[in-house]
Amino acid sequence: MQKKNNKGVIVLVNKWDIVKNKNDQAIENYKSSIYDKTAPYVDFKIIFISSLNKQRIYNAIDETQKIYHKLSKKIPTSELNDFLLKKIESTPPPSYKGKRVKIKYITKLPTKATSFAFFCNLPQYIKEGYKRYLENQIRKKYDFTGIPINIYIRKK
């Protein structure tokens, strides 16, 4: 998933009609192979289709519409803060050189890309690992599968 383009992602695997052994194990093997090649971005849906037989074509269209709606999803700031500040309190950012980072406020930015701004006292001390933690919490709660999320840490 490319964050620089800020587009939703669905992977369609075509020619599924010519695969001989179409069992659950084969599907899982194909999915594992695709996820291995796209790591660390593995939060997207994979749909196995056959354009010749029109197999799962409508599923792909439905999923595309879901992605579009997720890209324009609005989240109230109060709801976002209620949820994420509890998560941050239970798993705070690691302290750096004895200084503790306090995240005070979170908001979803009104941009085309799905972006969140976290306001804190020492933004320079929040590392990529903690940003991924915050992103994963947002993904789980608000179902942003297939959507790139931008996390910005700002000084309050």
BELFENGI-V293368 format. One record per run of one state. SS is the DSSP state (H for helix, E for strand, - for the rest). FROM is the first residue (numbers start at 0). TO is the last residue. Records with the same first field share a line. If there is no record, write none. Layout:
# BELFENGI-V293368
SS=FROM-TO ; FROM-TO
This chain:
# BELFENGI-V293368
-=0-8 ; 13-14 ; 18-22 ; 38-43 ; 48-48 ; 50-53 ; 55-55 ; 71-75 ; 90-94 ; 96-97 ; 99-101 ; 108-112 ; 120-121 ; 125-126 ; 142-147 ; 155-155
E=9-12 ; 44-47 ; 49-49 ; 54-54 ; 95-95 ; 98-98 ; 102-107 ; 113-119 ; 148-154
H=15-17 ; 23-37 ; 56-70 ; 76-89 ; 122-124 ; 127-141
